Amino acid sequence: QVQLVESGGGSVQAGGSLRLSCAASGNAYRAYCMAWFRQAPGKQREGVAAIASDGSISYADSVAGRFTISKDSAKNTLLLQMNSLKPEDTAMYYCAAARSAPTTYSSRGYCYSFTGGYYWGQGTQVTVSS
């Protein structure tokens, strides 16, 4: 099991930047596909960016070119650098982990073909004002 704790959310004006962090427990972090999701009020949770254990990375079309997902493996930390933020990026952002299988991959901001379900953090709020 993986425990996830997000930090780094806040309020920013349109065009600004924020960096989210997700601290993951244990060595199992290395065997997991990691992802960022977001959920705006009244909308479904959606994948934003994902990085598989083989290092392959994918983004949702809405954030490609503005957001960057990365891992700091030495610190067991998942990062999301968000630049050129827009009001429509306003949402609760969640870190997620999915236990990798040999066929696990990431696509369009999601992990696919993994074992079991996602583990979730508690979320961190991002608010972008116009």
ZIPE-V215788 format. One record per backbone hydrogen bond with DSSP energy under -0.5 kcal/mol. NH is the residue of the N-H (numbers start at 1). CO is the residue of the C=O. If there is no record, write none. Layout:
((NH;CO) (NH;CO))
This chain:
((5;23) (7;21) (10;125) (12;127) (14;129) (15;85) (16;13) (18;82) (20;80) (21;7) (22;78) (23;5) (24;22) (24;76) (25;3) (29;26) (30;27) (31;28) (32;29) (33;98) (34;32) (34;51) (35;96) (36;49) (37;94) (38;46) (39;92) (43;40) (46;38) (48;36) (49;36) (50;58) (51;34) (52;56) (55;52) (58;50) (60;48) (63;60) (64;60) (66;63) (67;63) (68;81) (70;79) (72;77) (73;71) (75;72) (76;73) (77;72) (78;22) (79;70) (80;20) (81;68) (82;18) (82;80) (83;66) (83;81) (84;15) (85;16) (89;86) (90;87) (91;126) (92;39) (93;91) (93;124) (94;37) (96;35) (97;119) (98;33) (99;115) (100;31) (104;101) (105;112) (107;110) (110;107) (112;105) (115;99) (119;97) (121;95) (124;93) (126;91) (127;10) (129;12) (129;127))
